[in-house]
Amino acid sequence: MKLYMHAAACSLSPHIVCRELGLDIELVEVDRKTHRTSSGDDYLAINGNGYVPALMLDDGRILTEGPAIVQFLAECTPEGERLLPKAGTYARSQVQSYLNFITAELHKPMAMLFNAAYEGAHPGIHELVSKRLDWLNGRFAGAYLTGNDFTIADAYLFVCLNWSPWIKIDLSRWPALHGFMARVGARPKVRQALQEEDLEAFEADGIFFAPHSYIASAGRSGTPVRP
Ligand SMILES: N[C@@H](CCC(=O)N[C@@H](CS)C(=O)NCC(=O)O)C(=O)O
């Protein structure tokens, strides 16, 4: 399978899921401006919306939308039950509920904070995201969102919260979320995915990871450290 991605974008979530499950995947980087893939293909022919992630199955079929992709990946292997409980259980619906919350209530508004076109609305969006993080901070049922098992929803949450420094969200206001980032970022397979996307941390005990060029744009000083 091929995973179309940008470094540190939401496509890092399915990338992490693949590594956690030992799934064989080829990463194909997409140029944000030209919509050309690293192999020169027109990405708009793969996903007409132009955004990542997209998954190309071995038979050429395409699946888009991150929350659907991570569920599909978890169902590709019996191992997937570790990250996505059995269908028909409350535990499964709880993971799906978090996926929906993250995509609608965090991912989208956070993405708008990167976009200068919405600059006038940024203070209001900041307030909204803060309210959602207040709620989420009190929801942890253990080390991870739904308990002590890492799920596909945790992978997605990690990726969205990892954008905090660039959109001026100080995650230290939310201790449970801050601790969660450190915990997920220390998982060996997560570190593997971060390395494969060539991301760096701001400092030795850093919990946020980015491409080298982004680190300077977030106004960070110090020596970036490889995960
Ligand atoms: N609804 C989509 C949104 C994906 C999305 O926002 N992707 C961003 C990266 S995090 C992107 O590729 N943006 C570039 C663009 O829109 O051209 C999903 O959940 O997969």
The ligand as an SDF file (V2000), in Angstrom:
LIG
                    3D

 20 19  0  0  0  0  0  0  0  0999 V2000
  -10.8440   15.8230    5.9750 N   0  0  0  0  0  0  0  0  0  0  0  0
   -9.4830   15.4810    5.6820 C   0  0  0  0  0  0  0  0  0  0  0  0
   -8.6130   16.7170    5.9500 C   0  0  0  0  0  0  0  0  0  0  0  0
   -7.1750   16.4640    5.6300 C   0  0  0  0  0  0  0  0  0  0  0  0
   -6.3120   17.7100    5.7820 C   0  0  0  0  0  0  0  0  0  0  0  0
   -6.7360   18.7370    6.3220 O   0  0  0  0  0  0  0  0  0  0  0  0
   -5.0590   17.6020    5.2910 N   0  0  0  0  0  0  0  0  0  0  0  0
   -4.1300   18.7040    5.3510 C   0  0  0  0  0  0  0  0  0  0  0  0
   -2.8850   18.3340    6.1430 C   0  0  0  0  0  0  0  0  0  0  0  0
   -3.2230   18.1110    7.8530 S   0  0  0  0  0  0  0  0  0  0  0  0
   -3.6510   19.0430    3.9540 C   0  0  0  0  0  0  0  0  0  0  0  0
   -3.2520   18.1830    3.1960 O   0  0  0  0  0  0  0  0  0  0  0  0
   -3.7260   20.3310    3.5880 N   0  0  0  0  0  0  0  0  0  0  0  0
   -3.2360   20.7990    2.3260 C   0  0  0  0  0  0  0  0  0  0  0  0
   -4.3410   21.1810    1.3960 C   0  0  0  0  0  0  0  0  0  0  0  0
   -5.5110   21.2880    1.8340 O   0  0  0  0  0  0  0  0  0  0  0  0
   -4.0300   21.3790    0.2190 O   0  0  0  0  0  0  0  0  0  0  0  0
   -9.0200   14.2850    6.5010 C   0  0  0  0  0  0  0  0  0  0  0  0
   -9.4450   14.1880    7.6710 O   0  0  0  0  0  0  0  0  0  0  0  0
   -8.2740   13.4460    5.9930 O   0  0  0  0  0  0  0  0  0  0  0  0
  1  2  1  0
  2  3  1  0
  2 18  1  0
  3  4  1  0
  4  5  1  0
  5  6  2  0
  5  7  1  0
  7  8  1  0
  8  9  1  0
  8 11  1  0
  9 10  1  0
 11 12  2  0
 11 13  1  0
 13 14  1  0
 14 15  1  0
 15 16  2  0
 15 17  1  0
 18 19  2  0
 18 20  1  0
M  END
$$$$
